[in-house]
Amino acid sequence: MTDKMKVNVTTEFGELEGVIIHTPGLEVEEMTPETAKRALYSDILNLAVATEEYKQLKGVLNKVSRVFEVTDLLAEVLKSEQVRKELLDEICRQENAQEIHADLFELTSPELARQLIQGVPIMRNNLTRYLSQERFSLWPLHNFLFTRDASMSFRDEVVIGKMANAVRDREALIMEAIFNHHPMIEATTVNSQKAGNIPTTGNISIEGGDFQVAREDVLVIGTGIRTSTQGIDFILESIKAKKEPIRHVLVQELPDMPESFIHLDMVFTFLDRDACMVYEPLILGTTRYHTIHIQIENGEVTKITEEKNLVKALKKLGIDLNPIYCGGRNDIWTQEREQWHSGANFFAIAPGQVIGYERNVNTVEELNKSGFEVIKAQNIIDGKAEIPKNKKCVITIAGSELARGGGGARCMTMPFKRKKVDW
């Protein structure tokens, strides 16, 4: 058997070694205009087009890292009867679907994994279910292509997400089962719902799109409609419990509207030791949204102060970043348009080497002006181009359909192992 891979993420841009993704499947098509809002979408996707675009992302990732599919990992852990029982107990209890537990338990592991993601159609074998307006006993996980949100890697631990919307709770349960039980992955999980001695308060929610690792001692976390202040307090308590030397958490408040501001990584992402992508009006402009620096030392919060903005706060901690503007510098409307289509949402495969949507032409042009070579993903996959060694580049993937789902390359990747960065 291949040696276990130990979770280790100490920055957003260390060289990628292990990443979990989920290629969109039939769960994406099990959506109508009427149910899209319930599924947290503003539109419905064409699966055929989205799949072809997703192949570009996966093709590049396969060139640089070990890549794992959620469905395969889940099928592997479901081979254990104990894991299968515990996971089904929790899912069926939470989603009030105990009547299908026995039938699901008897499925093969691959088929059970598929149904837990693509949905379990309702059996209309009694009057209540016959008259029900619901189509599924377990709804499809329409959002699981955005693997970022349900779990977060930090150092050698994985924080299990507490999703802001119940329709995504099953994603977190699945990711927890994978990290706790897959034979190839070595991880310690931290779950606010099973916190043990870590104090918890109030309405905890925390999703990976808001959680960024700046450095081994610095976290950057957004708070808005998906991650609550209580969720960040849980992270603070988890850090305090370790009683380590100085640690820093930078918190960025986010607006409730527009919906494209759903997570921090829709307005801010790390690109390199010295570069970040920003949606300038929110991150650098004059706004009413606070940037807070929290310092923790030997198990105690020793400082909470307000900072001018996120970039300046990071500079004070020795992380001096050149902000590159999503949508360019010339036109606020262009900035808004490209931010809406995940123009600030980049995923780093190594320091200064990032993946993003080619449709955001002004953003890509800004990157190019800042020294990033522009390379089409398909050319890398076809062998017509190579990822340059130790040089900055932006690898562009098609995104005419995927972007309509409300997320970009960072949203669609869950890295759990990266090489350490030399500062």
Buried (B, 14 or more C-beta within 10 A) or exposed (E): EEEEBEBBBBBBBBBBBBBBBBBBBEBBBBBEEEBBEEBBBEEBBEBEBBBEBBBBBBBBBEBBBBBBBBBBBBBBBBEBEEBBEBBBEBBBEEBEBEBBBEEBBEBEBBEBBBBBBBBBBBEEEEEEEEEEEEEBBBBBBBBBBBBBBBBBBBBBBBBBBBBBBEBBBBBBBBBBBBBBBBEBBBBEBBBBEEBEEBEBEEEBBBBBBBBBBBBBBBBBBBBBBBBBBBBBBBBBBBBBBEEEEEBBBBBBBBEEEEEBBBBBBBBBBBBBBEBBBBBBBBBBEEEEBEBBBBBBBEEEBEEEEEBEBBBEBBEBBEBEBEBBBBBBEEEEEBBBBBBBBBBBBBBBBBBBBBBBBBBBBBBBEBBBEBBBBEBBBBEBBEEEBEBEEEEBBBBBBBBBBBBBBBBBBBBBBBBBBBBEBEE
